[in-house]
Structures are given as structure tokens and as C-alpha cells.
Amino acid sequence: MKIVITGADGALGREMQNVLRKENINFLPTDINQLDVSDFKKVNEVILNYRPDVILHFAAISDVDACEKNSELAFSINASSSLGLAIVAKKLKAKILYTSTNFVFDGNSEESYFEYNETQPINEYGRTKLLGEHYIRDICDRYFIVRTSWLFGRHSKNFIPKFIFSENKPSSIDVICDQFASFMYIPDLAEVLFLLIKSENYGVFHMVNKGVGSWLDFTLKAKELMKFKTEIKPIKTEELHLPAPRPRFTPLGSKNFEFLFNKNMRTWNDALFEFIKSISRK
């Protein structure tokens, strides 16, 4: 098996490389410095030359507010690049896996969102990621679309995991208390993505750790486990005056994965405990 990774320098890309090395899989890691995914000519040239069996498309602009401020760039990286990679995958008859987001939903539900629920994004990030999904579904037969949510791990870009990982913690921090979703530990995600690409179980999958919470819940649990002194101050989303609207309630349910693979994800509490143990070993 030969694999190309886009966005290989990101948190998930790094963890995926660890998994592939452990499994002795040949792979070509690419990021913006090696391969600009918005440059279709270059993408076509590099990937057709390497001729992978699987394309892992992780490259994205995941900064929600940056997408809102620059919708053209968000469209180019999150949507158009997916069109180009889908075309290349089709030429090679390669599998393609595209990571998407809980932000394809509007957050107005009172229950978790499953793979069959109607999508209705409310910001540019969600809209451009959903367009990427559509391009891949319309062009490819051998595709995996993986929606996930609130990633945490060693190289996570999210503020709270970075705070937890840091050695010098401030005396207090504000943490959003009125958005609720699922969490996903990045090593757990990399492991299940490897299971997916080895299979022929194509389609849309929600991949998250079990349980629902806010970043406030997450931070308070981390404080309980780590015994740090930082004061945690709840803050509502509206108080931050963010450029992009956020969905209020977007937990994901992993029905397709659980049914097809007969597996259950561990809870985010258990995954957080593992993350904190890994910090103590750094």
C-alpha cells in the first residue's frame, strides 16, 4: 500500500505518520511547502507520479474565523482542493479519505447528529468543508468522508488542549461554556482512519470519542486530573464577538463505524486521561 498525505504537518497528519511508520506502510507526506493543494497542476503532477493507492486529504483551513474573513481562500483550500484531489483519485482508481467537521450542521438539534441527518452549515468553514464533501462524493466511488469534532492532542491547534499541554499556565483563563459537541483524541482518530482505509467500507462516517461536553467541561475535568491552580472562568460565546457564528449543539453519533466495524470509541474522559498521562511523559 502506498499513501499520500496532504496537511501532513498538522496534528492529525503527524499522528497518522506515526501510525503508518508503525505499520511499515510507504507514504508521501506533503504540506504547503511541498504541495499547495490549491495548485491543481502541481497536485496532478506529484500524485500521478507517486501513484498512491490511498489519498489522505487532511489539508484545510480550520480556523473558523479566518474562513469567515477570507471566504475565497477558504473555498480554495477547503473545497476546490478537494475537487482536484477527487479527480486525481478517480484517474488512479485510488481510495480517498477526506476529513470534515461537525460544523456542517446548524446546531439547532437537541440530539446528536448522525451520518444521515441533513446538513445546514451556518459559517464559511462549514460551508466550504461541505462543498469539499460534495465534490468527493460526486466524483469518487472509493471514498471515506470522516466528520470529526474538537480534536485534542499534543499538536492540537485548539486553545484549550494547548493550554493543558503548556508548562507555564496563567493564573486564570476564560473558557466558553455554551457550545456543546463531541471531542476526539487525535491518536484515537489516526488509529480508526487506518482501519477505514484498509477496508472497502466506503461512505460517510462520524468519528468521535463518546460523550458530549463543552470546552468548560473539558477544562474542568483536566483541572481535576492535573491539579493545576489556574482559575477557570466561564464565558458565553456572544461575549467574545467572534467574526463567525458557531453552532450551539453539534455532538456526533458514530453509527456507521460502530455497525460496520463492530467497535465502540472510548469516552472523551478516558481519552483525556490518556492525553494527560502522555504529557507527564514528555
CORNOR-V52185 format. One record per residue. N is the residue number from 1. PSI is psi as a letter, one per 30 degrees, with the letter a starting at -180 (999 if undefined). BURIAL is I if it has 16 or more other ideal C-beta (glycine too) atoms within 10 Angstrom, else O. Layout:
{{N/PSI/BURIAL} {N/PSI/BURIAL}}
//
This chain:
{{1/k/O} {2/k/O} {3/k/I} {4/k/I} {5/k/I} {6/l/I} {7/h/I} {8/f/I} {9/f/I} {10/l/I} {11/e/I} {12/e/I} {13/e/I} {14/e/I} {15/e/I} {16/e/I} {17/e/I} {18/e/O} {19/e/I} {20/e/I} {21/e/O} {22/e/O} {23/g/O} {24/h/O} {25/k/I} {26/k/O} {27/l/I} {28/j/I} {29/k/I} {30/k/I} {31/a/I} {32/e/O} {33/f/O} {34/e/O} {35/j/I} {36/j/I} {37/f/I} {38/f/I} {39/j/O} {40/e/I} {41/e/O} {42/e/O} {43/e/I} {44/e/O} {45/e/O} {46/e/I} {47/e/I} {48/e/O} {49/e/O} {50/e/I} {51/i/O} {52/l/I} {53/f/I} {54/k/I} {55/k/I} {56/j/I} {57/j/I} {58/f/I} {59/k/I} {60/l/I} {61/j/I} {62/f/I} {63/j/O} {64/e/I} {65/e/O} {66/e/O} {67/e/I} {68/e/I} {69/e/O} {70/i/O} {71/e/O} {72/e/O} {73/e/O} {74/e/I} {75/e/I} {76/e/I} {77/e/I} {78/e/I} {79/e/I} {80/e/I} {81/e/I} {82/e/I} {83/e/I} {84/e/I} {85/e/I} {86/e/I} {87/e/I} {88/e/I} {89/e/I} {90/e/I} {91/e/O} {92/f/I} {93/h/O} {94/l/I} {95/k/I} {96/k/I} {97/k/I} {98/k/I} {99/k/I} {100/a/I} {101/l/I} {102/f/I} {103/g/I} {104/f/I} {105/l/I} {106/f/I} {107/g/I} {108/f/O} {109/l/I} {110/g/O} {111/l/O} {112/l/I} {113/k/I} {114/l/O} {115/f/I} {116/f/O} {117/l/O} {118/k/O} {119/k/I} {120/i/O} {121/l/I} {122/g/I} {123/l/I} {124/e/I} {125/e/I} {126/e/I} {127/e/I} {128/e/I} {129/e/I} {130/e/I} {131/e/I} {132/e/I} {133/e/I} {134/e/O} {135/e/I} {136/e/I} {137/e/I} {138/f/O} {139/e/I} {140/l/I} {141/e/O} {142/i/I} {143/l/I} {144/k/I} {145/j/I} {146/j/I} {147/k/I} {148/a/I} {149/k/I} {150/i/I} {151/k/I} {152/k/I} {153/a/I} {154/e/I} {155/g/I} {156/k/I} {157/f/O} {158/k/I} {159/e/O} {160/e/I} {161/e/I} {162/e/O} {163/e/I} {164/e/I} {165/f/I} {166/k/O} {167/e/O} {168/j/O} {169/k/O} {170/l/O} {171/f/O} {172/l/O} {173/l/O} {174/k/O} {175/k/I} {176/k/I} {177/f/I} {178/g/O} {179/k/I} {180/k/I} {181/a/I} {182/l/I} {183/l/I} {184/k/I} {185/k/I} {186/e/I} {187/e/I} {188/e/I} {189/e/I} {190/e/I} {191/e/O} {192/f/I} {193/e/I} {194/e/I} {195/e/O} {196/e/I} {197/f/I} {198/f/O} {199/l/O} {200/g/O} {201/i/O} {202/l/I} {203/a/O} {204/k/I} {205/k/I} {206/k/I} {207/j/I} {208/l/I} {209/l/I} {210/k/I} {211/l/I} {212/k/I} {213/l/I} {214/l/I} {215/f/I} {216/e/I} {217/e/I} {218/e/I} {219/e/I} {220/e/I} {221/e/I} {222/e/I} {223/e/I} {224/e/O} {225/e/O} {226/f/O} {227/h/O} {228/l/O} {229/f/O} {230/k/I} {231/k/O} {232/j/I} {233/j/O} {234/k/O} {235/k/O} {236/l/O} {237/e/O} {238/f/O} {239/f/O} {240/f/O} {241/h/O} {242/k/O} {243/e/O} {244/k/I} {245/k/I} {246/k/I} {247/k/I} {248/e/O} {249/j/I} {250/h/I} {251/l/I} {252/k/I} {253/k/I} {254/h/I} {255/e/O} {256/e/I} {257/e/I} {258/e/O} {259/e/O} {260/f/O} {261/f/O} {262/h/O} {263/l/O} {264/k/O} {265/k/I} {266/l/O} {267/l/O} {268/f/I} {269/e/I} {270/e/O} {271/e/I} {272/e/I} {273/e/I} {274/e/O} {275/e/I} {276/e/O} {277/e/O} {278/e/O} {279/e/O} {280/f/O} {281/f/O} {282/999/O}}
//
